[in-house]
Amino acid sequence: MRLRDVGFILVVVGLGLAMSRGVIRSASPVRTAPETPVAARPGVVDRVDEAFREGWRERGIEPAPTASELAVLRRLTLALTGTVPSLEEIRRFEADAPGRRLEVRLEELLRDRRAADYLAERFARAFVGVEDGPFIVFRRRRFVTWLSDALMENRPYSAIVRDLIAERGIWTDRPAVNFVSVTRDEMTERPDPERLAARVSRAFLGARIDCAQCHDHPFQPWKQEDFRGLAAFFGGIRSNLRGVSDAEDSYRPLDRKTKEPLTIAAAVPSNPELLPAEGDPRDRLASWVVDPKNPYFARAAVNRTWAILVGRPLVDPIDDIPAAAEVPPALDLLAADFVEHGYDLRRLIRAIVATEVYRLDSVDIPEEAAAPEDETWAAFPMTRLRPEQVAGALAQSSSLTTMGPNSPWFARAIAYAEGNDFVRRYGDAGEDEFAPRGGTIPQRLLLMNGELVEKRTKPEMWNASKRIAGLAPTDEKAVELTYLAVLTRRPTPEEAAHFAPRLAGTTGDARSELIADLFWTLLNSAEFSWNH
């Protein structure tokens, strides 16, 4: 090996050790001047909080106490990036002045490419599903990248949805058309009007109008003619090697009794006065969907955003908001604010995160809030981490520094490949990712004996267990740092008293092995696998 190569390696190792020492030492003095401008607290938050408090008063419920700032930081980071905060991020967070830390961190995350990428994937599951789709004419990754860019730019949600419904062109040059091309039927060689109508109704209206495809909906006001009228907007759509386009055509489903084709005119299922009289069918439909006076669109967007941030929708199922029945007042309050402020997703996220409900604890909760189907929101709901969140948390907790766009490309490539393999083995939640589900024996075995857990916990140079073992000044500090890295909290006095003495007098490999065992123990705790 040449002297120059040896020098380069020494420099890299030296920088790594210097960064590790900076992360492991105690938090820096409180910063008095914010480095990140903090947006004003949305005024709707007070009204939402009062709506929830009124519900608690009516039921005689005392809500759970406020959660610690680190607990809220963990749930916020999981919701927006799909992983836990790094020890580096925790140190920077605690260096900010108390009372403003969460707002500063939220603003940083809203401008973080990791958050845009993660939110894009969450919304893409509702928009185009999780499958690869038809060969050649569908590019899911290109679609998610386009959606991520739109979120980074903070494009109005209404503008994004308008493009999805009405865009034309090639799926690579105009990625929004993948919303259409993913439904291409190999038999007809055309996008499927009925699948498109189902996507529009569920993803953008929060209504299962497709349940009326064969007969009138038994529990909602939707009729078969409502679904067929919606599908008819896509009757003339085409998708070929020249891209997605529109032609003069009509939607002609078969009559179930006579088996003869029926000619169906395009019609919206409600508020027909909002539908433009002129224009191409898909342009007219897009205008109707995102019209500020269409109550279904904003409600559906708020319900899904709430679910992404909290783990459960305000109204469950997420894509079946009652059309006539009463909904939680918070849903309508947030929806009205969403419309009033131009469908600004960042503002909506700020509002939800600022609510009292989002910052309640998930322990010591009132009895009424303990049931899985609880609708009081008197405590933050505990939900299982989604598979990609488990994979992301495994990877991040093993690194003292933040894993993201600024990480070396090879580290990102390895983490991406390992994460995908883990999710495949763990079991992807699919499109219906907010449906409650229990853990499985294979999932537990994967966390206990899986290759990723073994690789991320063993005491190797770049793993957190090795660095903490070598750099933590005391046994107590080593235990504290391990808890922060994995669970985003400090150990209780009882936990510290249990683990710290086991490190007493150890050095070198023996100490590293013990820290690695502690990492494995915490990663396999129930606390690690839940959002709380």
C-alpha positions in Angstrom: 0.0 0.0 0.0 1.4 3.4 -0.9 2.2 6.0 1.7 -0.5 8.3 0.3 -3.2 5.7 0.7 -2.1 5.0 4.3 -2.2 8.8 5.0 -5.7 9.0 3.5 -7.0 6.2 5.7 -5.5 7.8 8.8 -7.2 11.1 8.0 -10.6 9.4 7.6 -10.2 7.4 10.8 -9.1 10.5 12.6 -12.1 12.5 11.4 -14.4 9.7 12.4 -13.0 9.6 15.9 -13.2 13.4 16.2 -16.9 13.3 15.2 -17.6 10.5 17.6 -16.0 12.3 20.5 -18.1 15.4 19.7 -21.3 13.3 19.7 -20.5 11.4 22.8 -19.6 14.3 25.0 -22.3 16.1 26.9 -24.6 18.5 25.1 -23.3 21.9 24.1 -24.3 25.0 26.0 -27.9 26.2 25.1 -28.0 28.1 21.9 -29.7 31.5 22.4 -30.1 32.4 18.7 -32.0 30.0 16.5 -30.2 28.7 13.5 -33.5 27.7 11.9 -36.3 30.2 11.5 -39.4 28.9 13.2 -42.8 29.4 11.5 -45.6 30.9 13.5 -47.9 28.5 15.4 -51.0 28.0 13.3 -54.0 29.6 14.9 -56.2 26.6 14.2 -54.3 24.6 16.9 -56.1 26.4 19.8 -59.4 25.5 18.3 -58.4 21.9 17.7 -57.1 21.6 21.3 -60.4 23.0 22.6 -62.4 20.6 20.5 -60.6 17.6 22.1 -60.8 19.1 25.6 -64.6 19.5 25.2 -64.8 15.8 24.3 -62.8 14.9 27.4 -65.0 17.1 29.6 -68.2 15.5 28.2 -66.8 12.0 29.0 -65.3 13.0 32.3 -61.8 12.0 31.2 -58.5 13.4 32.5 -56.0 13.1 29.6 -52.6 11.6 29.9 -49.7 13.9 31.0 -47.5 15.6 28.5 -44.8 13.4 27.1 -41.1 14.2 27.4 -39.5 16.3 24.6 -37.3 13.3 23.7 -40.4 11.1 23.3 -42.0 13.6 21.0 -38.7 14.0 19.1 -38.7 10.2 18.5 -42.3 10.0 17.3 -41.8 13.1 15.1 -38.6 11.7 13.5 -40.1 8.3 12.9 -43.2 9.9 11.3 -41.2 12.2 8.9 -38.1 10.2 8.1 -39.0 6.6 9.0 -36.2 6.3 11.5 -35.2 7.3 15.0 -33.1 10.4 15.7 -29.3 9.9 15.7 -27.3 10.6 18.8 -25.9 13.5 16.8 -29.4 14.9 16.3 -30.2 14.4 20.0 -27.2 16.4 21.0 -28.1 19.2 18.7 -31.7 19.1 19.8 -30.8 19.3 23.5 -28.4 22.3 22.7 -31.5 24.4 21.8 -33.4 26.3 24.4 -36.1 24.4 26.2 -39.6 25.3 25.0 -38.5 25.8 21.4 -36.6 22.7 20.6 -39.4 20.8 18.9 -40.4 23.6 16.7 -36.8 24.2 15.6 -36.4 20.5 14.9 -39.7 20.3 13.0 -38.6 23.1 10.7 -35.3 21.3 10.0 -37.1 18.1 9.2 -39.6 19.8 6.9 -36.7 21.0 4.8 -34.8 17.7 5.0 -34.6 15.5 1.9 -35.1 12.4 4.0 -38.5 13.7 5.1 -39.5 14.5 1.5 -38.4 11.0 0.4 -40.2 9.3 3.2 -43.5 11.2 2.9 -43.4 10.7 -0.8 -43.3 6.9 -0.3 -46.2 7.1 2.2 -48.4 9.1 -0.1 -47.3 7.0 -3.2 -48.8 3.9 -1.5 -52.2 5.5 -1.6 -51.7 6.9 -5.1 -50.2 4.1 -7.1 -49.9 1.1 -4.7 -46.8 -0.9 -3.9 -46.4 -3.1 -6.9 -44.0 -2.6 -9.8 -46.9 -2.2 -12.2 -47.0 -2.9 -15.9 -43.7 -3.3 -17.6 -42.3 -0.3 -19.6 -45.2 2.1 -19.2 -44.9 2.5 -15.4 -41.9 3.8 -13.4 -42.7 3.8 -9.7 -39.3 5.0 -8.6 -39.5 7.9 -11.0 -43.0 8.7 -9.7 -41.8 8.8 -6.0 -38.8 10.9 -6.9 -41.1 13.5 -8.6 -43.4 13.4 -5.6 -40.5 13.9 -3.3 -39.3 16.9 -5.3 -42.8 18.4 -5.1 -42.8 18.0 -1.3 -39.4 19.6 -1.0 -40.7 22.6 -3.0 -43.8 22.6 -0.8 -46.1 22.6 -3.8 -49.7 22.9 -2.9 -51.3 19.5 -2.3 -54.1 20.5 -4.7 -51.6 21.2 -7.5 -50.0 17.7 -7.0 -53.3 16.0 -7.1 -54.4 18.0 -10.2 -51.3 16.7 -12.0 -52.0 13.2 -11.0 -55.5 13.2 -12.4 -55.1 15.3 -15.5 -51.4 15.1 -16.7 -50.5 13.9 -20.1 -47.2 12.6 -21.7 -44.5 10.1 -21.1 -44.2 8.5 -17.7 -40.5 9.4 -17.5 -40.8 13.0 -18.7 -44.1 13.6 -17.0 -43.9 11.4 -13.9 -47.3 12.3 -12.6 -48.9 10.3 -15.4 -47.7 7.1 -13.7 -50.8 7.5 -11.6 -52.7 6.6 -14.8 -50.3 4.2 -16.5 -50.1 2.0 -13.4 -53.6 0.9 -14.1 -52.9 -0.2 -17.7 -54.8 -3.4 -18.6 -52.8 -5.8 -20.7 -55.9 -7.2 -22.3 -57.3 -3.8 -23.5 -53.9 -2.1 -23.7 -55.5 0.9 -22.0 -55.6 2.3 -18.5 -58.5 0.9 -16.5 -61.2 3.6 -15.9 -62.7 1.6 -13.0 -59.3 1.2 -11.2 -58.7 4.9 -11.7 -62.1 5.8 -10.3 -61.4 3.7 -7.3 -58.0 5.4 -6.7 -59.5 8.9 -7.0 -62.3 8.1 -4.6 -60.2 6.4 -2.0 -57.0 8.4 -2.1 -58.4 11.9 -2.8 -61.9 11.8 -1.5 -61.6 9.4 1.4 -64.6 7.5 0.1 -65.0 3.9 -1.0 -67.3 4.7 -3.9 -65.9 1.7 -5.7 -67.9 -0.4 -3.2 -70.8 0.6 -5.4 -69.3 -0.7 -8.5 -71.7 -3.6 -8.8 -74.6 -2.4 -6.6 -75.5 0.5 -4.4 -73.4 0.9 -1.3 -75.2 -0.7 1.7 -74.0 1.8 4.3 -73.1 5.0 2.5 -75.1 7.2 0.1 -73.0 6.1 -2.9 -74.9 4.6 -5.8 -73.7 2.4 -8.7 -74.4 5.3 -11.0 -72.0 7.5 -8.8 -69.1 5.1 -9.4 -69.8 4.6 -13.1 -70.1 8.4 -13.6 -66.7 8.8 -11.9 -65.1 6.1 -14.1 -66.5 7.7 -17.2 -64.1 10.7 -16.8 -61.4 8.2 -17.8 -63.3 6.6 -20.7 -61.2 8.2 -23.4 -57.8 7.7 -21.9 -55.0 6.1 -23.8 -51.5 4.8 -22.8 -49.0 3.7 -25.3 -45.3 4.2 -26.2 -46.1 7.9 -27.0 -47.4 8.3 -23.5 -50.7 9.0 -21.8 -53.3 11.0 -23.9 -57.0 11.4 -24.3 -59.2 10.6 -27.2 -62.9 10.8 -28.1 -64.4 7.8 -26.5 -66.9 6.7 -23.8 -67.0 4.4 -20.8 -69.2 1.4 -21.8 -69.5 -1.1 -18.9 -71.6 -4.2 -19.4 -75.1 -4.4 -18.0 -75.0 -7.2 -15.4 -78.4 -8.6 -16.6 -78.4 -8.2 -20.3 -74.6 -8.3 -20.8 -75.0 -5.4 -23.3 -72.7 -2.4 -23.1 -74.1 0.7 -21.6 -73.0 4.2 -22.5 -72.3 6.2 -19.3 -72.0 9.9 -19.1 -69.3 11.4 -16.9 -70.7 12.7 -13.7 -69.4 13.5 -10.2 -70.9 11.8 -7.1 -71.7 15.0 -5.2 -71.7 18.8 -5.5 -72.2 18.8 -9.3 -72.3 22.6 -9.3 -68.6 22.6 -8.7 -67.8 20.7 -11.9 -66.7 22.9 -14.8 -69.0 22.8 -17.8 -66.2 23.0 -20.3 -62.9 21.3 -20.9 -61.4 17.8 -21.3 -63.0 15.2 -18.9 -59.9 14.7 -16.8 -59.3 18.4 -16.4 -62.9 18.9 -15.3 -62.6 16.1 -12.8 -59.4 17.4 -11.4 -60.9 20.9 -10.9 -63.9 19.3 -9.1 -61.7 17.2 -6.9 -59.5 20.0 -5.6 -62.2 22.7 -5.5 -62.1 24.5 -2.1 -65.8 23.9 -1.7 -65.5 20.1 -2.2 -65.5 18.9 1.5 -64.2 15.4 0.8 -60.8 16.4 -0.6 -59.5 18.4 2.3 -60.9 15.9 4.8 -59.2 13.0 3.1 -55.8 14.8 3.0 -56.0 15.8 6.7 -57.1 12.3 7.7 -54.1 10.7 5.9 -51.6 13.3 7.1 -52.8 12.8 10.7 -52.4 9.0 10.3 -48.8 9.4 8.9 -47.9 11.5 11.9 -49.8 9.8 14.7 -50.0 6.2 13.4 -53.8 6.1 13.3 -56.3 8.2 11.3 -58.8 10.4 12.9 -61.5 8.5 11.1 -60.9 4.8 10.5 -60.9 3.2 7.9 -58.7 5.9 6.4 -60.4 5.7 3.0 -64.0 5.5 4.2 -64.9 8.8 5.9 -68.6 8.8 6.5 -70.4 11.1 4.0 -73.3 11.9 6.2 -72.4 10.9 9.7 -70.7 13.2 12.2 -66.9 13.3 12.1 -64.5 14.4 14.8 -64.6 18.3 15.0 -60.8 18.3 14.7 -61.0 16.9 11.2 -63.2 19.7 9.9 -61.2 22.3 11.7 -57.9 21.2 10.2 -59.6 20.7 6.8 -61.0 24.2 6.8 -57.5 25.6 7.7 -55.9 23.5 5.0 -58.2 25.0 2.4 -57.9 28.5 3.7 -54.1 28.4 3.4 -53.8 27.0 -0.1 -53.5 23.3 0.7 -50.1 23.9 2.4 -48.9 20.5 3.7 -46.2 21.9 5.8 -48.6 24.1 7.6 -50.9 21.1 8.2 -48.0 19.1 9.6 -47.0 22.0 11.9 -50.6 22.3 13.1 -50.9 18.6 13.9 -47.5 18.4 15.7 -48.4 21.5 17.8 -51.7 20.0 19.1 -52.0 18.9 22.7 -52.9 15.4 21.5 -49.7 14.9 19.6 -47.7 15.8 22.7 -49.5 13.6 25.2 -47.8 10.7 26.8 -48.7 7.1 26.0 -48.1 5.8 29.5 -50.2 6.4 32.6 -53.2 6.8 30.3 -56.8 7.1 31.3 -58.7 3.8 31.1 -61.0 5.1 28.4 -58.0 5.7 26.1 -56.6 2.2 26.6 -58.8 0.3 24.1 -57.4 -0.2 20.6 -60.5 1.4 19.1 -60.3 4.4 21.4 -61.7 7.6 19.8 -61.1 9.9 22.7 -57.5 10.8 21.8 -56.8 11.3 25.5 -53.4 9.8 25.1 -51.0 9.4 22.2 -51.9 6.0 20.6 -49.3 3.3 20.7 -48.8 1.7 17.3 -46.4 -0.9 15.9 -43.6 0.5 13.8 -44.1 -0.2 10.1 -41.5 -2.5 8.6 -39.5 0.2 7.0 -39.4 2.1 10.3 -38.0 -0.9 12.1 -35.3 -1.3 9.4 -34.5 2.5 9.5 -34.3 2.5 13.3 -32.0 -0.5 13.3 -29.6 1.2 10.8 -29.7 4.6 12.5 -29.3 3.4 16.1 -26.1 1.7 15.1 -24.6 4.9 13.8 -23.7 7.8 16.1 -23.9 10.3 13.2 -27.0 11.0 11.1 -27.5 8.7 8.1 -28.9 10.6 5.2 -28.0 12.5 2.0 -24.7 13.7 3.6 -23.6 10.2 4.4 -21.0 8.6 2.0 -22.6 7.1 -1.1 -21.4 3.6 -0.3 -22.9 3.8 3.3 -26.3 4.9 1.8 -26.1 2.1 -0.8 -25.5 -0.5 1.8 -28.2 0.8 4.1 -30.7 0.9 1.2 -30.0 -2.7 0.1 -30.0 -4.0 3.7 -33.2 -2.2 4.5 -35.0 -3.5 1.5 -33.9 -7.1 2.3 -35.0 -6.7 5.9 -38.5 -5.3 4.9 -38.9 -8.2 2.5 -38.2 -10.7 5.2 -40.1 -8.8 7.9 -43.2 -8.3 5.7 -44.2 -5.1 3.9 -47.4 -3.5 5.3 -48.6 -2.9 1.7 -51.2 -0.3 0.8 -53.4 -0.9 3.8 -50.6 0.1 6.1 -52.8 1.7 8.8 -54.9 -1.4 9.4 -54.1 -2.7 13.0 -52.0 -5.8 12.9 -50.1 -7.8 15.5 -46.6 -8.9 15.5 -45.6 -12.3 14.2 -43.2 -15.0 15.4 -41.0 -14.7 12.2 -40.7 -10.9 12.9 -39.5 -11.6 16.4 -37.0 -14.2 15.2 -35.7 -11.8 12.6 -35.0 -9.2 15.3 -33.4 -11.8 17.5 -31.4 -13.7 15.0 -31.5 -11.7 11.8 -28.5 -10.8 9.7 -29.1 -7.1 9.9 -29.4 -7.0 13.7 -26.2 -9.2 14.0 -24.3 -6.9 11.6 -25.4 -3.7 13.2 -24.8 -4.6 16.8 -21.4 -6.4 16.6 -18.5 -4.4 17.9 -16.9 -3.3 14.6 -15.1 0.0 13.9 -18.0 2.0 12.5 -20.8 0.6 14.7 -22.1 2.6 17.6 -21.4 -0.2 20.1 -17.7 -0.2 19.4 -17.4 3.6 19.5 -19.4 4.0 22.7 -17.3 1.3 24.3 -14.1 3.0 23.4 -15.0 6.7 23.9 -17.6 6.8 26.8 -15.8 8.3 29.8 -17.7 6.2 32.4 -19.7 3.1 32.7 -22.8 5.1 33.4 -22.2 7.3 30.4 -21.8 4.3 28.1 -25.2 2.9 29.3 -26.8 6.3 28.8 -25.5 6.8 25.3 -26.7 3.3 24.3 -30.2 4.1 25.6 -30.3 7.4 23.7 -29.1 5.8 20.5 -31.6 3.0 20.5 -34.7 4.2 22.5 -34.2 8.1 22.4 -34.3 8.3 26.1 -32.0 8.0 29.1 -32.2 4.9 31.3 -34.2 5.0 34.5 -32.2 4.9 37.7 -33.1 1.2 38.1 -32.0 0.4 34.5 -28.7 2.3 35.0 -28.1 0.5 38.3 -28.7 -2.8 36.6 -26.4 -2.4 33.5 -23.6 -0.1 34.6 -22.0 -2.4 37.2 -21.7 -5.1 34.5 -19.3 -2.9 32.7 -17.1 -2.2 35.7 -13.5 -2.9 35.2 -13.9 -4.0 31.5 -11.7 -2.8 28.7 -11.0 -3.5 25.0 -12.9 -6.3 23.3 -14.6 -7.5 26.4 -16.1 -4.1 27.0 -17.2 -3.8 23.4 -18.9 -7.1 23.5 -20.9 -6.1 26.6 -22.0 -2.9 24.9 -23.0 -4.9 21.8 -25.1 -7.2 24.0 -26.8 -4.2 25.5 -27.6 -2.9 22.0 -29.1 -6.3 21.1 -31.2 -6.3 24.3 -32.7 -2.9 23.7 -33.3 -3.5 20.0 -35.3 -6.6 21.0 -37.3 -4.8 23.7 -41.0 -4.2 23.0 -40.4 -0.5 23.5 -38.1 -0.4 20.4 -40.8 -1.8 18.0 -43.6 0.6 19.0 -44.3 4.2 18.3 -45.3 5.8 21.6 
